[in-house]
Amino acid sequence: MYRNADWERIKRKILDKIGDGSVLSRIVEPELLDFAASSFTDQVEAVLEEGVPRAKASPYAKRWWTKELSMLRDDLTMELNRVTNMRRQGEDVTEAIRATQTTRRLYHDEINRQKKQHWKDFLNDPENIWKAARYAKGANATASIPDLKDGENEYCTDEEKAGVLMSTFFPKQPDLVEVGVRSRQHSAQRENPTWPLLTKHEVERAIFQEQSG
């Protein structure tokens, strides 16, 4: 935000660092000139970095946006305006439209390239691993249950799936009264067994066999 900078203070700091420039008049060798120019640039940039306030980054700003994209966008806007003006004047716009399409293609290709590069740099940073996992999962991502089959029956809707899963994992329990009746009937059958009918001759033969044994 250069318009909010205190330029008088910046000028004083630059003078304190590099002086009035009289030392540059004694440079007679190209190597020293290159060194002096690089040193002068570094010092001025350091002063500007300290004295010029920065704007707060907007949460809606595109972090992958670059100056090259801004230049391509301006070129595309200029090409579109040129085509519009030529049409208003009744001129042939065939070549202008072809140039506009080329500029638009370069612009969108550069956008895709910058997005991929920004995402790659983001993933290469180990501190972003959990954030990348949240991005990949999505805020409203939920597990999807596939269609269920029971023999020839197929369950596709959520209600049908819920019903068949409920009946499978939580089957209906038998009535307690019915269980009590069945239990008493079974006990009565054990307490009163049914004996087969025996004849007199079968009884006598069993007694004689027992005595002879």
C-alpha positions as CSV (number, residue, x, y, z in Angstrom):
1,M,0.0,0.0,0.0
2,Y,2.4,2.7,-1.3
3,R,-0.1,5.5,-1.0
4,N,-0.2,5.0,2.8
5,A,3.6,5.0,3.2
6,D,5.5,7.8,5.0
7,W,7.7,8.8,2.1
8,E,9.6,11.5,4.1
9,R,10.6,8.8,6.6
10,I,11.6,6.4,3.8
11,K,13.8,9.0,2.2
12,R,15.6,9.7,5.4
13,K,16.3,6.0,5.9
14,I,17.6,5.6,2.4
15,L,19.9,8.6,2.9
16,D,21.2,7.0,6.1
17,K,21.9,3.8,4.4
18,I,23.5,4.9,1.0
19,G,24.4,8.5,1.7
20,D,24.1,11.2,-1.0
21,G,25.5,9.0,-3.8
22,S,28.9,10.7,-4.0
23,V,30.7,7.3,-3.5
24,L,29.3,6.2,-6.9
25,S,31.4,8.8,-8.7
26,R,34.6,7.0,-7.8
27,I,33.5,3.7,-9.4
28,V,35.7,3.1,-12.5
29,E,35.5,-0.7,-13.0
30,P,32.5,-2.6,-14.4
31,E,32.6,-5.2,-11.6
32,L,32.4,-2.5,-8.9
33,L,29.5,-0.9,-10.8
34,D,27.5,-4.2,-10.8
35,F,28.2,-4.7,-7.1
36,A,27.2,-1.2,-6.3
37,A,24.0,-1.4,-8.3
38,S,23.0,-4.7,-6.6
39,S,23.8,-3.3,-3.2
40,F,21.8,-0.2,-3.9
41,T,18.8,-2.2,-5.0
42,D,18.9,-4.5,-2.0
43,Q,19.1,-1.6,0.5
44,V,16.2,0.3,-1.1
45,E,14.1,-2.8,-1.2
46,A,14.8,-3.4,2.5
47,V,13.7,0.1,3.4
48,L,10.5,-0.2,1.3
49,E,9.8,-3.6,2.9
50,E,10.0,-2.0,6.3
51,G,8.3,1.3,5.6
52,V,5.5,0.4,3.2
53,P,2.5,-1.2,4.9
54,R,0.9,-4.3,3.4
55,A,-2.7,-4.8,2.7
56,K,-4.5,-7.5,4.7
57,A,-5.0,-10.5,2.5
58,S,-8.6,-11.1,1.5
59,P,-10.1,-14.5,2.4
60,Y,-11.5,-14.6,-1.1
61,A,-8.2,-13.9,-2.8
62,K,-6.9,-16.6,-5.2
63,R,-3.6,-17.7,-3.8
64,W,-2.5,-19.2,-7.1
65,W,-3.0,-15.9,-9.0
66,T,0.1,-14.3,-10.5
67,K,1.1,-11.1,-12.3
68,E,1.4,-13.0,-15.5
69,L,-2.3,-14.0,-15.2
70,S,-3.2,-10.4,-14.7
71,M,-1.3,-9.4,-17.9
72,L,-3.0,-12.2,-19.9
73,R,-6.4,-11.1,-18.6
74,D,-5.7,-7.5,-19.6
75,D,-4.6,-8.7,-23.1
76,L,-7.8,-10.8,-23.4
77,T,-9.9,-7.8,-22.4
78,M,-8.2,-5.6,-24.9
79,E,-8.7,-8.2,-27.7
80,L,-12.4,-8.5,-26.9
81,N,-12.8,-4.7,-26.9
82,R,-11.0,-4.5,-30.2
83,V,-13.4,-7.1,-31.8
84,T,-16.4,-5.1,-30.4
85,N,-15.2,-1.8,-31.9
86,M,-14.4,-3.4,-35.2
87,R,-17.9,-4.9,-35.4
88,R,-19.5,-1.5,-34.7
89,Q,-17.5,0.0,-37.5
90,G,-18.5,-2.8,-39.9
91,E,-15.0,-4.1,-40.4
92,D,-13.9,-7.7,-40.9
93,V,-13.3,-9.4,-37.6
94,T,-12.1,-12.8,-38.7
95,E,-8.4,-12.3,-37.9
96,A,-9.3,-10.4,-34.7
97,I,-11.5,-13.3,-33.5
98,R,-8.7,-15.8,-34.2
99,A,-6.3,-13.7,-32.2
100,T,-8.8,-13.4,-29.4
101,Q,-9.3,-17.2,-29.3
102,T,-5.5,-17.7,-29.1
103,T,-5.2,-15.2,-26.2
104,R,-8.1,-16.8,-24.4
105,R,-6.6,-20.3,-24.8
106,L,-3.3,-19.0,-23.4
107,Y,-5.0,-17.4,-20.5
108,H,-7.0,-20.5,-19.5
109,D,-4.0,-22.8,-20.0
110,E,-1.9,-20.6,-17.7
111,I,-4.7,-20.6,-15.1
112,N,-4.8,-24.4,-15.1
113,R,-1.0,-24.6,-14.9
114,Q,-0.9,-22.2,-11.9
115,K,-3.6,-24.1,-10.1
116,K,-1.8,-27.4,-10.5
117,Q,1.5,-26.0,-9.4
118,H,0.0,-24.3,-6.4
119,W,-1.7,-27.6,-5.4
120,K,1.5,-29.5,-5.8
121,D,3.4,-27.0,-3.7
122,F,0.7,-27.2,-1.1
123,L,0.9,-31.0,-0.9
124,N,4.7,-30.9,-0.7
125,D,4.5,-29.1,2.6
126,P,4.2,-31.7,5.4
127,E,2.2,-29.2,7.6
128,N,-0.7,-29.3,5.1
129,I,-1.3,-33.0,5.1
130,W,-4.4,-33.0,7.4
131,K,-5.8,-30.0,5.7
132,A,-5.4,-31.7,2.3
133,A,-7.2,-34.8,3.7
134,R,-10.1,-32.6,4.7
135,Y,-10.2,-31.0,1.3
136,A,-10.2,-34.4,-0.4
137,K,-12.9,-35.8,1.9
138,G,-15.3,-32.9,1.5
139,A,-17.5,-31.2,4.1
140,N,-20.6,-33.2,3.4
141,A,-19.0,-36.5,2.4
142,T,-20.9,-39.5,3.8
143,A,-20.5,-43.2,3.4
144,S,-22.7,-44.7,0.7
145,I,-24.2,-48.2,1.3
146,P,-24.4,-50.2,-1.9
147,D,-27.6,-51.9,-2.9
148,L,-28.4,-55.0,-0.8
149,K,-29.7,-58.4,-2.1
150,D,-31.5,-61.2,-0.3
151,G,-32.0,-64.0,-2.7
152,E,-34.1,-62.5,-5.5
153,N,-35.1,-59.5,-3.5
154,E,-33.1,-56.2,-4.0
155,Y,-33.1,-53.2,-1.7
156,C,-32.1,-49.9,-3.3
157,T,-33.6,-47.0,-1.4
158,D,-32.4,-45.8,2.0
159,E,-35.6,-46.9,3.7
160,E,-35.4,-50.4,2.3
161,K,-31.8,-50.8,3.3
162,A,-32.5,-49.5,6.8
163,G,-35.4,-52.0,7.1
164,V,-33.5,-55.1,6.0
165,L,-30.4,-54.2,8.1
166,M,-32.7,-53.7,11.2
167,S,-34.4,-57.0,10.7
168,T,-31.1,-58.8,10.1
169,F,-29.1,-57.4,13.1
170,F,-32.1,-57.0,15.4
171,P,-34.6,-59.8,14.7
172,K,-38.0,-59.7,16.4
173,Q,-38.0,-61.5,19.8
174,P,-40.7,-64.1,20.5
175,D,-43.5,-63.1,22.8
176,L,-42.8,-63.9,26.5
177,V,-46.3,-65.4,27.1
178,E,-45.9,-67.8,24.2
179,V,-42.5,-68.8,25.5
180,G,-44.0,-69.6,28.9
181,V,-46.7,-71.7,27.5
182,R,-44.3,-73.7,25.4
183,S,-42.0,-74.2,28.4
184,R,-44.9,-75.5,30.6
185,Q,-46.1,-77.9,27.8
186,H,-42.6,-79.3,27.4
187,S,-42.3,-79.8,31.2
188,A,-45.6,-81.6,31.3
189,Q,-44.5,-83.9,28.6
190,R,-41.4,-84.8,30.5
191,E,-43.2,-85.3,33.8
192,N,-46.0,-87.6,32.3
193,P,-44.3,-90.0,29.9
194,T,-46.4,-92.3,27.8
195,W,-45.6,-96.1,28.5
196,P,-46.2,-98.8,25.9
197,L,-48.8,-101.4,26.6
198,L,-47.4,-104.9,27.7
199,T,-49.2,-108.2,27.5
200,K,-49.2,-110.9,30.3
201,H,-47.0,-113.2,28.4
202,E,-44.4,-110.4,27.9
203,V,-44.3,-109.8,31.6
204,E,-43.9,-113.4,32.5
205,R,-41.1,-113.9,30.0
206,A,-39.2,-110.9,31.3
207,I,-39.6,-112.2,34.9
208,F,-38.3,-115.8,34.0
209,Q,-35.4,-114.3,32.1
210,E,-34.4,-112.2,35.1
211,Q,-34.6,-115.3,37.5
212,S,-32.6,-117.5,35.1
213,G,-30.0,-114.9,34.7
